[in-house]
Amino acid sequence: MLKNHLRRDLQWLKRQARKDRRITAVLLAGVLGAWFRQFTPGLDPGQPPVLLALSTALIMGSGAAWLVSAYFVTRSLRARREPAEELRWISRISRGKEWAFCSLSAYAAWHLLQFLAALLPA
């Protein structure tokens, strides 16, 4: 009885992990596309040094979070067979999704910073 519950829970976790992996891949592609689209014109060097430093920090933070997320997703491409390995696989996907959202959040913060900088008088 308990073994069936554990097996069913593990199957549910694996289905959820596959769904999370798809969400993460879409987030990573979206953030990458947004950064490429955003930097087509390039950074504005006429910004005050503080805003330029904040922009650079947010860009680098988003990039680092993107790379960590991509690392976890690529580590989860091959499914494992033992239950302990499957739990590690599920955990990697979950951590990858969290880092993808961190990357998206850093991009959103950068975008908000650019909007606020445009409102401030020069």
N, C-alpha and C positions, 0 to 999 in steps of 0.2 A: 504494500500500500504506500509506504513512505517513499520507496524507490520509484514508483510511478509518478508521485507528485514531484519528486526531484527531477525526473526525466522531462516531465511536462514543463516545469519551470525553466529548465535549461533550454528546451526547444523554444519557449516564448522569448527568452533572453537572446537567443540566436536570431530569431526573426526580427526582434527590435534592433539588434546590432546591424543587421543587413539594411534595415530602413535608415538607421542613423548614418551608416556609411554612405548611402545615396545622398542624404541631406548634406553631409559633410563635403562630398565631392561637388555638389552644386554650389555650396557656399564658397568653396575654394575657387572654383571657376568664376563665380560672380565677383568675388573680391579681386581676383587677378585681372579680370576684364575691366572692372571699375578703375583700378589703378592705372592700367594702360590707357584707358580712355581719358582719365583725368590728367595724365602727364603728357599727353600729346602736345599741348602748347608749352609745357615746361613750368618750372617754378618761377614765381615773380621775385627777382632779386631786390626789388625796391621795397620790400617789406622791412619793418623794424627788426633789428637783430633778435629780439626776444621772440617775436612771432615766427621768424625763420628757424630759430632753435627749437621751438615747440613743434613746428611743422615737421622738421627733420626727425625729432624724437618719435612723433606719432607714426611717421612713415616707416622708420626703422622698427618700431614696436610691432606695427601691423605686419611687416615683412617677416620678422622673427616668429611671430605667432603663426603666420601662414606656413613657414617652413617646418615648425614643430608639428603642426596639424598634418601637413603632407607626410611627414616622417611616420606618424602614428598610422595614417591611412595606408601607406605603402607596407608597413609592417603587418597589416591585417589582411593583406590580399590573399594569403594562403590560409585556409581553414585548418584547424588542428583537430585531432581525433580524440585525444584523451580529455576527460572533463575539466581537469585543471588547466590544460592548455587552451581549451575553449573559453574558459572564464578569463584567462589573460587576453585572449583575442577580443572578447567582448569589451574588456576594460580598455584596450588600446583604441578601439573604435570610439568608445565614449570619451576618452581623453582627447582624441583627434577632433571630435565634434566640439568639445569645449574650447579648444584652441582656435578652431575655425571661427567660432563666435567672438572670441577675443580679437582676432584679426579684423573681423567685420566691425566690431565696436571701435577699434582704433581708427579704422577708416572713417566711420561716422563722426568720431570726435575731431578728426582732421578736417572733415568737410564742414563741421560746425565752426571750427576755428577760422577757416577761410571765410565763411559767411560773416562772422562777427568782425573779422579784420576788414572786410569790405564795407561794413557799416561805420567803422570808426573813421573820423576825419584824418586825412593824411598830414 
